[in-house]
């Protein structure tokens, strides 16, 4: 018991030093003008006021919201389908896990370079297929809708961890419940709605809260390598714009202010999701 308490204390201290302390320092830096060459200068709320008049920040915020609204539901839906399909313990299910998990363990840069070849608007397999179907494959990455759709497709393959969680949740449901449904003559849809879905719903809310943050992180490298944040800044997301201001323009204070807005927005979304989860648990109980 004492050793467990010590381990928990060490974990809490490490979390505070490595995560919360730098986060608070970053939020505080948003009130200063700092270029890493001169001492910080207090500017108060001017950076936050400036964000409202920055068209690139507003564009990046809209793009980030678009990505979350489209990529997260698609990733969760695919994870549910694959997780339930592979929940069995047979050899086929075990073998199918290999292609599902391979994109997750491949280095991000290698993964992005592979998709850059696949989605090449002139020589890639996707362009050839779209051209053969007369959908204009050469315009795949050269239009706003095509570039955004390409990123959503790239992120849709990075769901190995989500599939694993769904599989584990499905395997925790007692088999007797499904046997009882079969005895009563219930169909697959009824079994899913009455047995499987109540077990998956709270887990999906937690995965959704995690995926809101993870999607913006996973899109960083593909958006730089595959679409180069274009065309017309259609795939410029907040992490990219923050990176540009901090490490290209040396506007560390301004980038810190944007980071604060991003962190608070994400925390607000997560808080809303946890509120829904607690409400569901109370109603279920």
Number of C-alpha atoms within 10 A of each C-alpha: 6 7 8 9 10 11 12 12 12 12 12 12 13 13 12 13 12 11 11 13 13 12 17 11 11 19 20 14 21 26 21 23 23 22 18 13 7 8 10 15 13 14 13 12 12 15 19 16 10 12 16 10 10 10 10 15 19 15 18 22 19 17 19 22 16 14 22 20 12 13 24 22 15 16 22 21 14 16 26 21 13 22 24 19 13 21 18 14 9 9 8 10 15 12 11 13 16 11 11 18 17 12 18 15 10 12 9 16 13 13 18 22 15 13 20 18 15 16 24 20 21 16 13 16 15 19 22 20 13 16 16 11 10 9 13 14 24 19 18 22 24 15 15 17 14 17 24 24 18 21 22 20 15 20 21 20 17 22 19 21 14 20 26 21 18 25 22 13 17 22 15 10 14 10 10 9 14 18 13 12 16 13 9 9 10 13 10 12 10 13 17 14 11 14 17 18 15 12 17 18 13 17 15 21 17 14 18 21 19 14 22 22 18 14 20 20 13 16 23 20 19 24 23 16 15 23 24 16 21 18 17 10 15 22 30 26 27 26 19 20 20 22 18 15 18 19 13 11 11 17 19 25 27 25 28 27 25 25 21 20 17 18 14 12 12 16 15 12 15 19 13 13 16 16 12 14 18 13 12 13 11 9 8 8 6
